[in-house]
Amino acid sequence: MRVLWLCNIMLPAIAESLGLPYSNREGWLTGIYERMGKDDRRQMELGICFPVERLEGKLKELNGRWMLGNTACYAFQETLNSPEKYDASMERRFSEILKDFNPDVVHIFGTEFPHTLAMTRASGRPERILIGIQGLCFACAEAYMADLPEYVQKRRTFRDIIKRDGIRRQQEKFRLRGEHEKEALKNAGNITGRTGFDREETKKINGNAKYYHMNETMRFNFYNGKWKQEKCVPHSIFLSQGDYPLKGFHYVLLAMPRILSEYPDAVVYVAGNSIIDDRSMKDRIKISSYGKYLRKLIREYGLGDKVKILGKLSAEEMKQQFLKSSVFVCPSSLENSPNSMGEAMLLGVPAVAARTGGIPSMLEDEAEGLLYDAGNVDKLGDAVLRVWMDPEETLKRAEAARRRAYKTHNGDANYERLLEIYKEICE
């Protein structure tokens, strides 16, 4: 089999071979790549396409194809910080790559960037295209505002004006990405997904595509270690992200007065860059409308010492934060199958999540964690309180979630399933 991957990042192994910086995002891809390299019995030829902002230096010298061991590598140019803009020149580049590699299967990881649409257009062979669903931009566009007050949606701060990036503009970018995504899905003959939500949503767009259920393997760090009640920070809430409305950070802030009435020592920890800094004039100039709204809630509810922004965390740092937290909360207005939920479950961290999108396919309410209706702040607060008020039941649910996660995210089983799908498409 000749399989061509279209990835959202340059894999670390490729970057290291060229002496270039790289991202550790999507570490599960590295796991699959390393597994393929060790398994000589499969007789698979692999090619990998990846985006770069500029084809320069070593990448320009190697423009075309170069080999990393037995893997054919191809770079293409794409402006990743403007994923709502479509660049037709990628179609020409992909036509060259397809002609050179002549794949039996083109496996596209994710739909959120324009290169997905460009590859499906360049291929013209839907029966050979396999698109793996991560999130769904068109659905995110609908849920983006997450019950924000009208004045917050309309407002544009100095930063928003300069960057042309107010909240409504952000929603519009998701909508534009969603249009590209829908066309790409119509051009694909095969889709992999892992939740009832993504199956139903993609079926509405392309009912003729073959849908394959395939679970995802998490980053290797999260398969070691186990959460223990006695070692976590009491009454600590952890959010894996909170820098735009869809992720629902504001819901947690709105729930905090209810939580603090029972547990005055409760604290919220949020991974990722801070959008709420206002200690200096420079901070206040840079703040977005959403960041300004979060600051308003923090002031109104006296949460100044109750919210800790942790900055970007490595996989190991994220794991350690999970282990020291007493509850993981996923308050998003929409998710398909968030990796942070899978990672929390693997470690046995008690989980509270909004009942939205594909989350009910990942976590069984009451048996493995607690779900509440998305956007219901009172129910969110009640669920967090239940985690702390009944430690025995909390531990039972966390253990059940951990057992399920080890089956769902079993790397060997998921790898075998991937090869089955490739084989079926080739046949």
N, C-alpha and C positions, 0 to 999 in steps of 0.2 A: 504494500500500500504506500502511496505517496500522499502525505498529509501536509497541508500548508496551514499554519496558524497565522491569524491576524490578531495581534495583541494591542493593548492600550499603552503598554510601556516597553522599554528596552529591558529584556531580562538581565538580571545582575551578571550572569555568566558571560553574556555577550559584552556587556559594558566593561567587565574586568579584563576580558581578552583584548580590548581596545584601549585600556587605561583611561576610561571615561567614568564620570560620576554616574550614580544610578539610584533608583528608588527601590525600597523594599516593599512597596505596595504590591498587592496581589501575589503574596509569597507562595500561595498554593500552586500557581503556575510553575514556579521554580521546582516545586516538589514533583509535579508531573513530568517536567522536562528531565530532571535527574533520574527519575524512575525509567523513562524511556531509554535514556542513555545506557543504563545498566542492563536492560533486558535485551540481550542479543537475539533471543529466540523469535521475536516478533517480526523480524524482517520488515521493519517500517522505515521509510525514508521521510525525514521531517524537514520542513522548511519553516522559517519564522520571519514574518514581516512585523516591523515595529515603527512607530512614529518618532520623528525628531523635529525640533523646532527649526533647525537649519542643517543643511547638508554641507558641512565644512570640515576642514582638517582631515583626520583619518577617514571619516565617513564619506567625505567627498572623493577622496582617493579610491575608496572601495565601492563607490556608487555602482551598483550592479548586483553582483552576488559574491559573497566570500564564505568560506567554510569554517565552522567552529566544530572541530572533530568531524562527525558525520552529518552535522546539521547545516543546511544552507541558510544563510542570513541575508535579509533584504531590509534596507532602511528606506523610508519614504518621508517626505516633508509634510508636516501638518501643524497648524497653529492650535495647540491644544487648549489655550486659555480663551478661545472663542469658538466653542463647539457648536454654536448655533449657525455658524457660517459655513457654507458648502463650497469647497474648492474642487472644481471639475478636473484640475490637472492631476489629481490623485488617480482618476480613472485611467489616464494614459500610463502612469507609473505601474498601476496594478496589471494592466494589460501586458506590459513587458514582463512583469514577474510571473504571471500565469503562463505566458508563452515559454519562459525559461524553465520553470519548475514542472509544469504540466501535472498538476495535482489530481488525484482521484477524489479527494475531499478538501474543501476549504472550510476550516473551522474558525469562525469569528467569535471572539470572546467579548460579548457585550454589544449593546445597541446605542450607547450614549454618545458616540462620536461620529462625525460625518464619514470617516473612513469605512464604516460598515456599509453605508449606502453605496459609496464609490466602488467597493469591491464587488457587491452584488450586481451593479451595473456593468462593470468591466467583465465579469464572468459570463453572464448570459446563460448560465447553466444551473438553474435553480435546484435540480436534482443532486448536484454536487455541493451545494451550499448548506452548511450547518451553522446556525446562529445560536449561541448560548445566551440565555436571558439572565441578566443580573438585576437591573432595575428597569422600569418602563417610563420613559420620559413623558409620554403623552398623558399617562395617568398621574404622574407627579405634578404636571402643570395644573390639572384640575384640583389637586389637594394642596397646592403650594401655599396658599394664604393661611391655612391652619387657624381659622377663626380670629385673625388679627383684626383689631378695630379699624374701621374705615379710614380714620385720619392717619393711622400708621401706614396703611397701604398706599395712601395718596402722597404722604409726605416725602420730600426729598431733601436730605441734608446736603451740606456743601460737598462732602465726599461723593454722594450719590450723583450730584449734578456734574461734577468734574469727570467722574468715571462713567457717566451715563448708565448708571447701574442701580436705580431705585428698585423697590420691591416689585412693582408692577412690571418693570422692565425685566427683572429676573424671571418672573413668571412667563413673560412673553418668550424669553430665550428657551425655557423648557418646552413651550408650545412649538416653537420652530424646530427644536431638536426632535420633538415628537412626530412632526410631519416627515422628517427624514427617516426616522425610525419605522414609521408605518410603511413607507415605500420599501425600505430594506426588507421588512418582514414579508411583504407581498412578493418580493423577488427570491425568497428562500424556499426551498423544498423541504427543509428539515430544521427542527427547532428543539433545543434542549431546555428544560425548565425543571423546577422542583417544588412548585406549590400549585394548589388549586387555582389561585388567583392568576398566576402568569399563564396557566393553561387556558383558562377561560378568556382572558384578555387577548392573547395572541390568536385564539381561534376566531374571535370576532373579526380580526383583520385578515387572516389567511386560513380559512377552514380546510384548505387543500393540503397544507403542509403537514408532514409527518411529525408528531410530537413525541419526543423521547423523554421519559423521566430520568433525571440523573442528578444525584446529590452532589454537593460540593465538598471538597476536602479543605479543611482549615489550615492556617499556618502551623508549622510543626511545633512551635513553642507551647501551644495550648493543649497538647496531648500529654503533657507532664504537669503534675501539680494538682492539688485538690483544695478547694475552699473549706475552711474550718471556722465554725462560729466563734470559737474562743480566740482566734488569731486575727479577726477582722476588727476594724475600727467601729465601735458601736454607733449605730444610727447614721451611717455614712451612705449616701446615695451616689451612684456613679452613672454618668451619661457618657457615651462614647463620642458624641458630637453634639454641637449646638449652635453652629454659626449661621444657619439660615432657617427661615420659619418652618419649613417642612419637617425639620427634626424635632420641633416641639419643646424646646428649652423653656419657652414662656409658660407652657402648661405646668411644668414642674414648679416654677416660681409662683404661679397662681395657687398651687396646691400647698405651698410651704406653710402659710398661716395655720391651716388645719393640722398639718404634721407637727409643727412646733408647739401647738397647744398641748399635745400629748408627750412630745419628746423635744424639750427645749434645746438639747445638744445636737440636734440633727444638722448635718452639713451636706451640701451638694458639691460634688466634684465633677468637672466637665473636661474631657480631653479635647485637644485641638487649640487653634489660635484664638486668642481673646478678641472679641468684638465689642467689649464693654468697658475698656480702659478709658478713663477721662481724668487722669491725674494731672495732665499737662494740657496746655493750649494745643499742642500738636495732636494729642489724643482726641481732643474734642473736635478738631477739624476733620480728623480721619473717621469719626464714628458714622456708621450707617443708620438709616431710619430704624432698622430692626434692633441694632445695638442700643440705640437711644431708648427704644421701648423697653428693652430688658433692663437698662439702667433705671428707668422710671419705676418699674416694678420692684427692683431691689431697694430703691429709696423708700417707696410707699410702704413696703412691708418690713422695713428695717432688717434687710438681709445682707448688709454690707460685710459682715464677718461669717456669713453662712454659705457663701458661694466662692468656690475656688476653681480658677481656670488653670489647667495643668500644662497647656501648650502641646505641641506635637509630641507624641509618644512612640517609641520604637515598639516592636512586637513584644519584647521582653518587659519593657516598662508598662505596656498596656496590661500584660498578664499580671504583673505584680499589683497594679491598681485594682484589677478585678478581685484578686485574692484578699486584699485588705478592705474591700468594700462590703457593707452588710446587705446591700441590695443593688442589683443592676436594673435600671429603668430604661425602657425604650418607649418614649412618649410621642413618636412621630405620627403625623397625620396620615402618612402612607409609607409602607415598606413592602417589598416583596419577600426577601429572605435575608435580613441583615446579618452579615458575618459576625458582628458584635454579639448578636443573640446566640449564634452557634458557639462562639468562643466562651461566652458566659456559661452556657449549658455544659460544655466539655469540662469546664473547671468545677462545675457544681455550685455556681453562684446563684443564690435566690434571684428570681427574675419576675419583674412586673412589666407588662407591655400593653400597648394599645391593641385592641381587637380590630385590626385593619389589614387590608391586602393579604399577603401570604403568611402573616405571623401565626394565625390559627393552624396552619399546616405544619408549623415548626414546633409549637408548644401547646400542649393540651391544658386547657383552663382547669384549675383546681388540682389536677393530678400532677402537673409538672411545673406549674407556675401560676401566676394570677394575671388574667386578662381583664381589661375594662374597656368600655365603649370609647373609641377615639374622641378626644376633645372634652370628655367629661372630667373636669378637674376634681370634683368631689369624689368620684369613684377612684380616680388616680390616688388621691390622698388616702382614701380608705384602704386601698390595696397595699400601699406601703406600710400603713399602720398594722395591717393584719400580719405582714411578714415579721414584724418585730414583736407583736403581742402574742404570737403562738409559735415559739421557736421549734417545737417538736414537729408540728405539721410543715413548717417551712423547710426543715431539714429533710423530711420525707419527700416533699415535692422536688427539692434540689437534687436529691439522689436519683429520683426517677428521671428527671431531665438529663442528668449526666449519663445514665444508662442509655437513654434514647439517642443522645448526641453521639455516643461512641459507635452506635450502629449506623446512624445517618451519615456521619462524617468519616466513616472507615475508609482510609486511603486506599487499601488494597481492593476492596469491593468497588469503590468508585472508579479506580483505574481500569479494572476489568470491564466495568460497564461502559466506559468510554471506548475501549477497544471493540466491544460488541457493536456499538453504534457505528463506528467507522466501518467495520466489516459489513454490516447490513447495508450501509449506503453504497459501498463499493460493489456489492453484489446486485 
